[in-house]
Amino acid sequence: MKPVTFKKLLFVAAVLCACVCMSQAHAQSWQLMNSDTTNTLNSVWGSSGIDVFAVGASGTIVHYNGTSWSQKASPTIQSLNSLWGSSAGDVFAVGVIGTIIHYNGTSWSLVNPSPTTQTLKGVCGSSGSNVFAVGPIGTIVHYNGTSWSTMTSPTPQSLNAVWGSSGSDIFAVGASGTIIHYNGTSWSQKSSPTTQSLNSVWGSSSSDVFAVGASGTIIHYNGTSWSQKTSSTTQSLNGVWGSSGSDVFAMGSNGIIIRYNGSLWPLQTIPTTQTLNGVWGKSGGDVFAVGGNGTVLQYAVDTNTTTTTTISNTTTTIASGVICPFSRAAGNDTENVKTLRQLRQAKINTAIGVLIASMYCQNMNEISRILSDSPELYNRFNGITRGNMPAARELLQQGSATMASEDVLEIHEFLLDLQGHAGFKLRMDIDFILRGMESGWLLQWLGIVPE
């Protein structure tokens, strides 16, 4: 049996949608979760969507395993303010009176002695051996993989958060609009477009960095300078995180969450008025926010909400007259059309089949537009479709197949390139497909066994 590559996987998953009839798709929304604590939570970070930590008041540590949150033994009763890790077995949390704790994949332990007695408000690093934490009076401490030590700071202002794209590109932000930068050798003060306190910083790259703070303040760094951005709120913003430079979440007082779509920051519908202190996500479709009274929110599929899309069973056109891209790529070959329909019949009557089909139908216009505007993407798309019709027939005939992973990078790049041209909804739906590939459930549903 010939192996089915990721090219074939992408093709098979998508052609299900070419001739779909009535289908339903789950919407996404913010949902309250049971955090197993009523203590305030200040920060959240995970190594994956099923390995997430949150920390907060009185040394509270809670962990999410993909199903539920549970409290974990903590080596401190001091409040913890910030959390970051380099991997599932290398996580740091920092807090008041210079508290630093570390998780080794099994248990949390107290770092003793700490290089400072100042409250530490933010922690981040470029690796497990290059970690920075910041706090009041310009406090900066650094971990080199062996020990923690203090660093010379260019400011006396309180520093609230730290983030970097690499070991030689670290930003810290704080009171009175303070911005400082580390170039791998020393820290220096940077010009700021605001005097408002800055509470959090995050970037998608060294030339695409956001910082948020008091009174709804949002500023952006383009690789050269920082500038003020228009905000949709005057509430204090305490945390910022994004899945890309055009998909960024910011949250804060009174349960406010706003989401950047590449041009605007529209308000999100939120099921709480608790102040939110931290945000982190695995992707734009799987995001966690934490805050007062043990609040944990997750942005994910809402199983109680459905939308319906109807497409004719006998044609591949939709209301706007746009031809289904997969049918166009398959051409007029009778056998190809027959294969598409047989594959759809084999898989569409499952929950996952219905979901993916509806996602594709709802995005068909935009996918067609993107492919029309980009000949390079269209040629890659056609190559995947026409070159892998035999793979679809093989799966139909045998029901399962082995899969080689040699093409995963190529397909990943194609999806990312398509995502880069997409609007909000299509970006989220591509995230869903990528997560399905990475976690394995999409392969299992298709009947493909990875090797």
N, C-alpha and C positions, 0 to 999 in steps of 0.2 A: 504494500500500500504506500503510495506517495504521500509525503507529509504535506499538510495544509498549512501554508504560511500565514503570517499576519495580514498580508495583502488579501488573501482569500477570506480570512476572518472578517475584515472590514467590509469586503464586498458582500459576503453572505448576510451579515447583520443588516446592511442597508437595503439590499434588494427586496427584503420582505415587505417594504413599504411601497413598492412601485404600483401595486394595484389594489391597495387595501380598501375595504368597505367602511363600515362604521367602527370607530375605535375611540378609546378613552386614554387620557394621559393625566397623571397626577401633577398638580401644581406644587409649588414650593412656598413655604412660609416659615416664620419664626414660631417655634413651639417651646413651651415651658417644659423643663425636665425636672425630675426628682433628684436633687443633688446629694441627699443624705446628710445635709447640714443646714443650720439656720445662721451660721456665721457668715459675715461678709466675705465674699471672694473677690480678690484683687487682680488676679492674673490667670491666664489659661494658655497652655501650650501642649502640643502632642507630637509624637513621632509618626502617627498615622491616625486615621479616623476611628480606630478601635484601640488606641493607646493614648489617652488624653489625661493630663493632670490639670487641676486648678488648686490654687493656694490662697490663703487669706488670714483673717483675724485669728489670734490665739494659736498660731502655728498650724492652722487647719490645712490638711492635704486631702483632696478627694481625687478619685481616679475613675475614668470611664473606659470600659472594656468593649464597647460596641453595643452593649445591651443595657447596662445600668451603671450608675455612679455609686461608689462606696468610699467610706472614709478609710484612710491609711494611717498607720502609726507614724507619728511625727517626733523628731528628736528635739523639738523646741516648743515653747508656749508663746514665743514672741511672734508678733504679727508679721506675715510674709507679704511682700509687696509686688514681687515680680518673679517670673519663671521663664527659663529658656534651657534648651538642651541641644546637644549635637547629635544625639541618637537616643534610641529607646533605653540604652543602658548608661547614659551620661547626661544627667539633668541637674541643673542648678536652680535654687530659689534663694532670694535674698530678702532681708527685712530690717526691722528696727534694731537699734543698738549694734549695728554692724553684723547682724546675723547672716550667715551663709550656710546653707545645707546642700548636700549632694546625694543624688540617687544613682546607684550603680547597676540598676536593672533588677535588684532584689529588695533592697531596703534603703531608707534615707538615713544619713548620718550628719552630725554637726561638724562643720569645719572649725577647728580650734587649734591655735588662736586665729581670730579674724584680724586683718590688718587695720581695722578701723572700729571706732565705737559710734560713728555717725550712722544714722538710718540710711539704708540702701534702698533706693526707689526703683531702679531699673537694672536689668542684666541682659546681656546678649554677647555673642561671640562669633568668630569666623570658623572656629573648630573647638574641640574639647580641650585644646592646649593654648587657646588664645581667647580668653573670656574677659569681658569688661563689666564692671558694676559701678553705678553712679549714685550720688546723694547730695545732701545739703553742703553749703559752703564750698561748692565746686569739687566735692569729693569724687575721686576716680580711683578705683582699685582694679588690679589686673591679675589674672591667673595664667601662668605659663605652662601648665601641665603638671607642675610639681608643687608650687606654692603661690600664695597670694601676696601682693605687695602694692603699696600706694604709688600713684603716678603724679607728676607735676601737672597742675591744672592751670589754664589761662584765665579762669574766672572765679570770683567769690560767690557767684549766684548759685542757688540751689539747682541741681540737675535732676530731672524727673525721669528721663528715659534715654535709652541708647540703642542704636541699630547700626549695622554695617553691611556692605556688599562684599567686603573682603577684609583681610587683616591690615590692609593699608588704606582703608576707606571706611572710617567709623564716624558716625555723627552722634552727638549727645545734645539734648535740648532741655530747657528748663525755664526758670522764673524770668519775668521781664523780657520774654522773647529771645532768651539766650540760645545761641547755636554755637557749638564748638566742633572741631573736626580733627581726627587723628589720621596722619598720613603714613603710619607705620613706624614713624620715628618720634614725633612729638605732636602735642595738641595745640591748636590755634583757634582764636576767636574768629567767627564769621559774621558778616553783615546780615542783619535780620530785618525783614519788612514789618515786624510787629513788636509791640511792647507787652502784649498779652502773654501770660504764662503758657508755656508749651508743655503738654502732658505726655505726649506719645509721638513716636517717629517710626516710620516703616517705608521701605522702598522696594521697587521691583528690579532696580538696577542702580548703578552708580550715578546715572543721569536722570533718575526718575524717583524722587523721594518726597514723601508727604510727612508733614508734622501738623498736629492738631492740638487745640488747647481751649483756654477760657473764652467765654462769649461766642462759642461757635467758630473760633479761629481755625482757618485752614491755610497753610502755606505749602509751596511746592518748589523743589529744587530741580533744575533742568540740566544739571551738570556744570553750569557756569554760575548761576545766581539763584537766590530764593525770591519768590514773589507771592503776594497775597492772592488768594482765590476766593471767589464768591461762595458763601455758605448758605445753606437753606435753614439754618437754625442759629439762635443766639444762646442755646444751652451750652454749658461747658462740655467739651469733648475730651474724654479720658483715654481712649484707645483707638488705634488705627491698624488695619491689616488688609491686605488685598491678595487676590489670586493672580492679578496682572496689573499693569499700569492703568488699564481702563476698567477695572473692576475692583473697587476699594471700599471697604466698610469703615465707618467711624461711628463711635457710640459714646454715650455719656449720661448726664443728669436726666432724671425723670424718665428713664427708659428710652431715651432718644437713640435711634439708629438711622444714619443716612448712608446712601450707597452711591458711589461715583460710577458713572457709566461711560466715561470718556469725555463728557462735556458738562454734565450737571450732577448735583448731589441731591436727588429726590429723597424724601422721607420714606422710611419703611413702616409698615404696620406692625406694631409690637404688642404682645400680650402682657406687658408689665409696666409699672411706673417706677420700679426700683432703679436707683442709679446703677449704671453699668460701668465697670472699671477696666475690663480687659476683653480682647477679642483675638481669636486665632482660628484658622481653618485649614483643612486638608486641600480644599479646592473651593471654587466659588459656589459650589452646590452643597457644601458640607462645612458649615461654619458654626463656631461656638462663641457665645458671649456670656460673661459672668459679672455678678454684682452684689448689691446689698441683700441681706437676709437669705444668703445661700442661693440666690437666683442663678440659674443656668438656662440659657436659651440655645436652641439648635436651629439653624437654618437648613432645612432638609425637605424631602418629599412629604407632603401632607396627604396621608392616605384617606382623609375624609373629604377631599376636594377633587373633583374631576372636571375635565373639559371634554367636549365631544367634537370630532371632526368627521365629516362625511365626504368620501371620495367615491366616484362611480366605479363599479366593479368591472366595467367594460372599456374604460378609456384611461389614458394616463395623462390627461389634461386636467387642470384645476380651473376654478372660476376665472382667474385672470388670464387664462389661455397659455400659461407656461407649461411646457412639456416636462414631465418627470425626467430629471437628469439621468437616472439609471436606465430608463427605457430608451432614451435618446442614445446613450452610449452603447446599449445592447444592439441597437440597429433594428432592421426589419426582419432579421433572421427568425423564421418560425420556431425553430428549436430553442433559441434563446428566450423568446417570449414565453414559450411553454415552460421552460425551466423556471423562469421568474414566478410564474403563477403557481407551479407545483410547490416551490419552496415556500411561497407565502401561505399556501394551504397547509403545509406541514407544520409551520411554526406559529401562524398568526392566532391560533385559538388558545394560546397560552397568555398568561398575564404579562410576561415580559415581551412577547411578540406584539401584543396590543399596544403596550407602552411605547416601544421603539417605533412601531409603525405610525402612531399618532404624532410622535415627536418629528419624524421625517416629514409627514404631510404638512404639519403646521409651519415647517421651515422651508418648504419646497421652493416657494418664490424667491426667498433670499439666497438659497444655495444656487439656484439657476442664475441669479443676478451676479453673484460672486464669480462663478465659473465663466460667465460671459465676459466679465470685466478683466479676467486674468487668464490669458491663453496658456500660461505655464501651468497653473493649477488645473485647468481643463484637460490638458494633455496628460497630466499625471493621473487625474481622475479616470479618463478613458482607458489608460493603460491598465489600471487596477480592474476596471469592470470587464473589458473585453478579454484581457489576458487570463481571467480567472473564472470564466463560465464553466470550464471543465471541473473546477473545484466544487461549484454548486451542484453539478450533476453527481459528483463522487459522494458528497454528503447525502444527497437524496437517495442514492442507490444503497449505500452501506450504513447510513444512520449515524455513523461516528467515524472519526479519523484522528490520526496523530497530527501534531502541529509543531513545526520548527519555528524558533523565535528569531531567525536570522534577519527578518525584515522589520522587526519591531521599531527600530530607530527611524527607518524610512517612513513608516506609517505614522509614527508619533509626530514626526516633523510635518507631514502632510496635514494632519489634524490641527496642529498648532498654527500652521500657516492659514488654514481655512478659518480657524478661530480668530486670527488676527484681523480678518476682514469682516468679521461677523458682528451683528448687533447683540444686545444683551441676552435675549432668549436663546438664540442659536449658540452663543458661547456657553451658556449653562447646559444646554443639551449635549454639546460636545464633551463638556466636563463629565457628564453622566456616562457617556460611552467610554471615555478614557478610564474612569474609575471601575467600570465593569470589566474592562480588559485587565487592569492591574490587579484587581481583587480575585479574578478568576471566575466569577459567577456567569459572565457572558459566554466564556468558553464552555463551561459546563452545560449551559442552556442549549448551545449550538451542537453539543455532542462532540466537541473537540477535546482530545487529550493532549496536553502539552508534553513535550519531551525535551 
